[in-house]
Amino acid sequence: MAPSTPGVRHIELAEDGANHSHEVVISPGLTTAFRIHGATIDRDGTLLEGRERMWVSVADEAILLVPSEQVVAGERLRLTVAFKGGTLPASATFTLVVHPALAERQVEIYRQSRSAVSLRAEVKEKDTQLQQCREQLDRLQGGLKQPGGLLGLIATGQTGEKGVTLEDITEALVLQPGDPLRVQTVRSFRSAKQVAVELWLELPAGTASWMAEGLMLRGRGGEELKGLSFWQDVPTTSEMPRRVVVAAQATEKEAHGPFTLKLWDAGGQRTITLGNVTFP
């Protein structure tokens, strides 16, 4: 099951001035915005570890940062935000944890008690996320009651008038230099209600086996497809190419691309990035 994209993060600073560190996930090429409520940022006292590998903009009440491709998955960088005025807390500390794709895009920091409007908005967002999880569970449970194979495609109306179409997109892909896996063959598929990508991957000789743990499939405008999932039955090794299949919900008029597909193993330490992914 693919991880869901994080929404708005809300952090309340301790009123007693205790400077606890809060973890925030960042990713190469993606913007993370910190917005401060109830305080003004002291730019001279604000420190960011690894700043030379990021684009950073600091304003009176906000910090924007975009990590470069030089940051490493699993790396932990300290951000200390100092405040003007002499009241507590005088600063806030954040541990920026690098992940290949699942950056927290908006972080709201409250130096004083939050308003009822803000709290209601957060509760509403969590209710929406819970409802999405329930709907996804209903789809999975419903799928268990459906027949499998070709019979299942027909029974669930997946084939449409054109059936299932496929395209070999191996030659058109844009690969990331230095990726730990080699791409042997990539084919994309489309049915009436879904799109999918089948990747055959292999590892260089002497490399430890690789098993996909998560993925991201994102368009040029940052849009992501719904119902994203993946399947890999056995780890990829240097002895034999192995298959990974990625699927998402899309009608015949949607999701033609191009998309960027990222797959990573446990902890995001080894990531493969495929650009210019298209569907028939």
C-alpha positions in Angstrom: 0.0 0.0 0.0 1.4 3.4 -0.9 1.8 6.0 1.8 -0.6 9.0 1.5 0.7 12.4 0.9 0.9 14.4 4.2 -1.4 17.4 4.5 -0.9 20.6 6.6 1.1 20.0 9.8 0.2 21.9 13.0 2.8 22.3 15.7 2.2 24.1 19.0 5.3 25.3 20.9 5.5 24.7 24.7 4.3 27.7 26.7 6.8 27.0 29.4 9.7 27.7 26.9 10.8 24.0 26.8 12.6 23.7 23.4 11.5 20.3 22.2 12.7 19.2 18.7 10.0 18.4 16.2 10.6 16.2 13.2 9.6 17.5 9.8 10.0 15.5 6.6 11.7 17.2 3.5 12.5 15.9 0.0 14.8 17.0 -2.8 13.1 19.4 -5.2 10.0 19.9 -3.1 9.1 23.1 -1.2 8.5 22.9 2.6 6.9 26.1 4.0 7.1 27.0 7.7 4.6 29.7 8.7 4.9 31.2 12.2 1.9 32.4 14.2 2.3 34.8 17.1 6.0 35.6 16.7 8.4 37.4 14.4 11.5 35.5 13.1 14.9 36.7 14.1 16.8 36.1 10.8 20.3 36.5 12.3 19.6 33.9 15.0 18.0 31.4 12.7 20.4 28.5 11.8 20.0 25.7 9.3 22.4 22.8 9.1 23.3 21.9 5.5 22.0 25.3 4.2 24.5 25.2 1.4 22.6 22.3 -0.1 19.2 24.1 -0.1 17.4 27.1 -1.5 16.2 29.0 1.6 14.1 32.2 2.0 13.5 33.6 5.5 10.8 36.3 6.0 9.4 37.8 9.2 6.7 35.1 9.6 7.7 32.4 7.2 10.6 30.1 6.0 10.6 28.4 2.6 13.2 25.8 1.8 13.8 23.5 -1.2 16.5 20.8 -0.7 18.7 20.1 -3.7 19.4 16.6 -5.0 22.6 16.7 -2.8 20.7 15.8 0.3 20.7 12.1 1.2 17.6 10.0 2.1 17.6 9.3 5.9 19.8 12.4 6.6 18.8 14.5 9.6 19.4 18.2 9.6 18.8 20.7 12.4 16.8 23.9 11.9 16.7 26.4 14.8 14.3 29.3 14.4 14.9 32.2 16.7 12.2 34.7 17.6 12.3 38.4 18.4 10.8 40.1 21.5 12.4 38.3 24.4 9.3 36.2 25.4 9.2 32.4 25.7 9.8 30.3 23.8 12.8 32.2 22.4 13.3 29.7 19.7 12.1 26.5 18.2 14.1 23.5 17.0 13.2 21.2 14.1 14.8 18.0 12.9 14.5 17.9 9.1 14.4 14.2 8.0 15.2 13.7 4.3 12.8 11.3 2.4 12.9 10.7 -1.4 9.4 12.0 -2.0 7.0 12.4 0.9 7.9 16.0 2.0 5.6 17.8 4.4 4.7 20.8 2.2 3.1 23.1 4.8 4.0 23.4 8.5 2.0 25.8 10.7 3.9 26.8 13.9 1.9 28.3 16.8 3.8 30.2 19.5 0.7 31.0 21.4 -2.6 29.2 21.9 -4.4 28.5 18.7 -7.7 29.9 17.7 -10.9 27.8 17.6 -11.1 28.3 13.8 -7.6 26.7 13.4 -8.5 23.8 15.6 -11.8 23.1 13.8 -9.9 23.2 10.5 -7.4 20.6 11.7 -10.2 18.4 13.0 -12.0 18.7 9.7 -8.9 17.7 7.8 -8.4 14.6 10.0 -12.0 13.6 9.5 -11.5 13.9 5.7 -8.4 11.7 5.9 -10.3 9.1 8.0 -13.1 9.0 5.5 -10.6 8.5 2.7 -9.1 5.6 4.6 -12.5 4.1 5.2 -13.3 4.3 1.5 -10.0 2.7 0.6 -10.7 -0.1 3.0 -14.2 -0.6 1.5 -12.7 -0.8 -2.0 -10.1 -3.4 -0.8 -12.8 -5.5 1.0 -15.1 -5.2 -2.1 -12.2 -6.4 -4.3 -11.8 -9.6 -2.2 -15.4 -10.5 -3.2 -14.8 -10.1 -6.9 -13.5 -12.8 -9.2 -9.9 -12.6 -10.3 -8.0 -12.7 -13.6 -9.7 -11.8 -16.9 -13.1 -12.7 -15.4 -12.5 -10.1 -12.7 -11.7 -7.4 -15.3 -14.9 -8.1 -17.2 -17.0 -8.4 -14.0 -15.8 -5.0 -12.7 -16.1 -3.2 -16.0 -12.4 -2.6 -16.3 -11.9 -3.6 -19.9 -14.1 -1.0 -21.6 -14.7 -1.0 -25.4 -10.9 -1.0 -26.2 -9.9 -3.7 -23.7 -6.6 -3.3 -22.0 -4.0 -1.5 -24.0 -0.2 -1.5 -23.4 2.8 0.4 -24.6 6.6 -0.2 -24.3 8.0 3.1 -23.0 11.5 1.9 -22.1 13.3 4.0 -24.8 11.3 7.2 -24.0 12.1 7.2 -20.2 14.4 9.8 -18.6 16.6 8.1 -16.1 18.4 9.6 -13.1 22.2 9.2 -13.2 23.6 7.2 -10.3 20.4 5.3 -9.5 21.2 2.0 -7.8 19.0 -0.1 -10.1 19.1 -0.7 -13.8 16.0 -0.5 -15.9 15.6 -3.4 -18.3 12.1 -3.0 -19.6 9.1 -0.7 -18.8 5.6 -1.1 -20.1 2.5 1.0 -19.4 -1.1 -0.2 -19.4 -4.5 1.3 -19.5 -7.9 -0.2 -18.8 -11.3 1.6 -18.5 -10.7 2.6 -14.9 -7.0 2.1 -14.2 -3.5 2.8 -15.4 -0.4 0.7 -14.6 3.4 0.5 -15.1 5.3 -2.7 -15.2 9.0 -2.4 -14.5 11.7 -5.1 -14.8 14.7 -4.0 -12.7 18.1 -5.5 -12.0 21.0 -4.7 -9.7 24.7 -4.4 -10.4 26.8 -7.4 -9.4 27.6 -7.6 -5.7 24.8 -5.3 -4.6 22.4 -6.2 -1.8 18.9 -7.2 -2.8 16.2 -4.4 -3.2 12.5 -4.5 -2.2 10.2 -1.6 -2.9 8.6 -0.1 0.2 7.0 3.1 -1.2 6.4 5.1 -4.3 5.4 8.5 -5.7 3.8 9.1 -9.2 3.6 12.9 -9.9 2.8 15.0 -12.9 4.5 18.1 -14.1 2.1 20.3 -12.1 2.6 18.3 -8.9 -0.7 16.4 -9.3 -0.8 12.9 -8.0 -3.0 10.0 -9.2 -5.7 8.5 -6.9 -5.6 5.0 -5.5 -1.9 4.5 -6.0 -0.6 1.0 -5.1 2.2 -1.3 -6.1 3.2 -5.0 -6.1 6.5 -6.8 -5.9 6.5 -10.5 -5.1 10.2 -11.1 -4.5 13.3 -8.8 -4.0 15.3 -7.7 -7.0 18.8 -9.2 -7.0 21.9 -9.0 -9.2 21.3 -12.5 -10.4 18.0 -12.0 -12.0 15.7 -9.1 -13.0 12.5 -8.8 -11.0 9.2 -7.1 -11.7 7.5 -4.2 -9.9 4.0 -3.2 -10.9 2.5 0.2 -10.1 -1.2 0.9 -10.5 -3.5 3.9 -10.1 -7.1 4.9 -10.7 -7.8 6.9 -13.9 -10.4 7.1 -16.5 -9.6 6.7 -20.2 -9.4 10.5 -20.6 -7.1 11.0 -17.5 -3.5 10.5 -16.7 -1.7 10.5 -20.0 1.4 12.1 -18.6 4.2 12.7 -18.6 4.7 11.6 -15.0 7.7 11.1 -12.7 7.8 7.8 -10.9 9.9 7.3 -7.8 10.3 4.0 -6.0 12.3 3.5 -2.8 13.3 0.7 -0.4 13.2 0.5 3.4 14.1 3.9 4.8 14.3 5.5 1.4 18.1 4.7 1.2 18.0 3.5 -2.4 15.7 5.3 -4.8 15.0 4.9 -8.5 13.6 7.8 -10.5 11.9 7.5 -13.9 10.9 10.5 -15.8 8.6 10.9 -18.9 6.3 8.0 -17.8 3.2 8.0 -20.1 0.2 5.8 -20.5 -1.6 4.6 -23.7 
